[in-house]
């Protein structure tokens, strides 16, 4: 239940942020233009293991022009309404694990991302255990979701984040 509430909240935030970014024609063009590093703003967001960045990237890809936040939120909700097929999920899992032999998951980077999540929860005054558990569930579903365009490296970080978040929300022994 908490995970669904969190996901709905994050979709709304992504819609508002995308709407603000696309409101001005020059900013809307910049979002899709290559920067000096050869990537667009959207591609850079997709390389992030942060769920908020992934959902913003999806919102920007689904919205080709300026739109109200509620219209973008509706597009996002439609995009995520139907669960992905098992074969597409399995393909994302395999792609994330490909080339991982002997390297393990990037737990250090995942710990940094978990620190940022904890700070956001503290600022919002949310329950740490409940919030971390909701984020862990979200990342557990999102890391292999083919409806986001994250590359394998970001997906591995998201998977590592599942373990780190579960460990942090577990009761002390």
N, C-alpha and C positions, 0 to 999 in steps of 0.2 A: 504494500500500500504506500509506504513512504517513498519507495523508489518511483512509483508512478507519479506521485505528487512532485517529486524532484524533477523528473523528466518533463512533466508538463510546465513546471516553472522555468526550466532551462530553455524549452522551446519558445516560450513567450519572451524571455530575455533575448534569445537569438533573433527573433522576429523584430523586436524593437531596435536592436543594434543594427541589423541589416537595413531596416527602413531608414534609420538615421544616416547610414553610410551611402545609401542610394538616393537620398533626397536631393542632393546637388549633382548636376550632370558631370562636373569635373571630377568629383569624388567617385561617382559611379564608374566613370571611365578608368580612373586610377586603379580601382579594385580589380579590373580585368586586364590591365596593361602590365607588360613585363617590366620588372625593376632591373636595376644594375646586376643583380644576382641571377637573372634569367627566370625568375619566378614571379607569379602574380601574387597579390595579397591573398586571394583564395587558396592558391597552392601552398602558400606559407602556413596558413591556418590549418590546412589538411595535414601538414607535417607535424603538427603539435599533438601531443598525447592528451591534451586537456579537452574534456567533453564539451565545454562551452565553446572552444575554438572549432571543434568538429561540427557542432550544430550551427554555428555562425557560417561556416563555409558552406554547409548544405543549404542554409537559407539564402545565401548570396547566389549560389548556383541555380536555385529554384526561381529566383527573382531577377529577371533580366532588365528591369527598369524600376523606377521609383514606385513604391507602393506603400499603402498604410500597413502598420504593424499587424492588424488583424487579418489582412489578406495574406501576408507572408506567413503568419502563424497557421492559417488554414492550409496553406500549401505544405508547410512542414508536417502538420498533423496528417494530411493525406499521404504524404511521402512515407511516414512511419506507421501508418495505420495497419497495413498488411504485413505480417511477419515475413521475414525473408525465407526463401526456400532452404532446406537443409543442405542441398548441394552447394549453393552459393556460400553459405556459412562455412561449410567444410573447406571450400576452396580458400577462403580468407584465413582460416586456421592454418592450413598447410603452407600458405604463402608466408605467414608470420613466422612459422617454425623453420622454414627452408633456410639453410645456411647457419643455423643456430648451434650446430653440434660443437660442444666444448666451450661455448661462450656463456651460456646461461642467460637469464633475464637481467635487464638493466635496473636492478633494485635500487641503486644509488639515486638515479634520476627519478625513479618512482617515489622514493622517500621525499625528495624535494617537492614533487607535485603534491604528495599527501600533506606536507607541511603547509603548502599554499591553500589547500582545501580546508585544513583545520583553522587557518587564520580567517578564511571567509566565513566559516561556521561561527567562529567566536565573534566576529564583527556583527553578524546577523543575529546573535544571541540564541542560536539554535543548539539543541542538545548534541553534544559531541558524539556520543555513542550512536544515537539514532541517525544523525547526519552522515557519519562515516559509513555506517551500515548501508544506508540508502545509496551513497556514492559507490560503495563496493559492488552492490547489486547492479547499478547502472553500468559500471565499467565491465562487469562480468558479461553483460549482454552486448555492450557496444564494441568491445575490442575486436570481435569477429563479425560485426554487422556489415554486410556488403552495401548497405544503403548510405554509408559514409565512404568518402574517398581517401581514407588514410592509407599511407604506404605501410609496408611491413614493419619498418622500424618504429613508427608511431604505434602500431598495433601491439608490438612486443612491449613497449613501455606501458601501454594501457593494461595489458595482461599482468605485468609486474605490479601495477598499481592495485589490482584486485587483491593480491596477496598482502601487500603492505597495508591497505585499508582494513582488510579483515583482521589482521594482526593488531592494529591499533584500536579497533572497536571491541575486541575480545575482553571479557572481564579479567582483571588480574588474578593470578592464581595464589 
